[in-house]
């Protein structure tokens, strides 16, 4: 499994909802975790490996990897915080992005269980980054907060 990099058209497509959790989806999630860990990442979306479905994996909740289907942010509150971000699909590129610091996430686990979870800080940032990938958005699309020096 290879990570697609900037310029690959699959990174610019809005991903399709997952309607059924099949053995193939479960295997894809397992393969994505292996790919993410081998690459030194903390999150990975299906489009980054060439599959345009709404599936993400990563260290979103604690020290074990979560596998989330059809994740969406259902509520944002608090302030935006600017912080540098990198991306496995944009090697050698960093961007400082202002993201919501407090979100409410809705998703489905691979076992079909519905998850609603409040996330803050760094973990909220990771989720927003991966959901961006599901919508065809890369960190290169954001205004770089560091470039605004007055």
WOMOSUL-V824093 format. One line per field, one symbol per residue. phi: phi as a letter, one per 30 degrees, with the letter a starting at -180 (. if undefined). burial: # if it has 9 or more other C-alpha atoms within 8 Angstrom, else .. Layout:
BEGIN
phi->???
burial->???
END
This chain:
BEGIN
phi->.cddcejddddccdddddcbdceddddedddddddedddiccaaceedcicdbdbbblddcadcdcbbchdaccabbicdbdadbcaddbdibbbcbdbddbbccbabdddjddcbbdbbidddddeddddeedciccdddcddeddccj
burial->..###....####.#..#..#....#..#.###.###...##########.#########....#######.#..#....##..######...#################....#...##..#################....##.....
END
